[in-house]
Each structure stands twice: as structure tokens, then as C-alpha cells.
Amino acid sequence: MDSKKQNLFNTKDPLLTIAEATDYLRVSRATIYNMHSEGRLKMVGVGGKRFIRLSELEKQIVELR
């Protein structure tokens, strides 16, 4: 497996689904997509699905403080 794929599936920084991300931040799906379109939240595509790294969500929590 090449290093890019290894980084994608890093278990120390898991990938969350959009639904999991909304639960984690307690926001709506629209808010998640707005944050992404504003460039505040990076998403990863795998097999036609979108995921968000836990570390990306944690950055948003720090930003809100």
C-alpha cells in the first residue's frame, strides 16, 4: 500500500461519516457542508462517499472557543 493510502486509513485519526460528524459537533448536515464549502473543513472521498477526519472536526471545536 502506498503512503498516501496509508495516511488515508490512519487509525489514530479515524474517518467519520457525515452523519457521525454532525453528531460529534451537534450541528446539521447543512452546517457541515457549509463549513466545507467555506474551506473550514476538509473532506476525503472514498468510493464515492465523503468522510471527515476526526482531527478536522477537533480543529472546529478549538476555533469556536
C-alpha positions in Angstrom: 0.0 0.0 0.0 1.4 3.4 -0.9 2.0 6.1 1.7 -1.0 8.2 0.5 -3.4 5.3 1.1 -1.8 4.5 4.5 -2.4 8.1 5.6 -6.0 7.9 4.4 -6.7 5.0 6.7 -4.7 6.2 9.7 -6.4 4.6 12.7 -5.1 7.3 15.1 -7.1 9.9 13.1 -10.2 8.0 12.0 -12.5 8.9 9.2 -16.1 9.7 10.2 -19.2 9.7 8.0 -21.1 13.0 7.6 -23.8 11.6 10.0 -21.1 10.9 12.6 -19.6 14.3 12.1 -23.0 16.0 12.7 -23.4 14.0 15.9 -19.9 14.8 17.0 -20.3 18.6 16.5 -24.0 18.6 17.2 -24.7 20.6 14.0 -26.9 19.9 10.9 -25.7 18.3 7.7 -26.1 21.7 6.0 -23.7 23.2 8.5 -21.1 20.5 7.8 -21.4 21.2 4.0 -21.3 24.9 4.5 -18.1 24.6 6.6 -16.7 22.5 3.7 -17.7 25.0 1.0 -16.2 27.9 3.1 -12.9 25.9 3.2 -13.0 25.5 7.0 -13.5 21.7 6.9 -11.7 19.2 4.6 -13.4 16.1 3.4 -11.9 12.9 2.0 -13.6 10.9 -0.8 -13.5 7.1 -0.7 -15.5 5.0 -3.1 -17.9 7.8 -3.9 -18.6 8.6 -0.2 -17.4 11.5 1.8 -15.6 11.3 5.1 -14.1 13.8 7.6 -11.1 13.1 9.7 -11.6 13.4 13.5 -8.8 15.9 13.6 -10.6 18.2 11.2 -13.6 18.2 13.5 -11.5 18.9 16.5 -10.0 22.0 14.8 -13.5 23.4 14.6 -14.1 23.0 18.3 -10.9 24.9 19.1 -11.9 27.6 16.6 -15.2 28.1 18.4 -13.6 28.8 21.8 
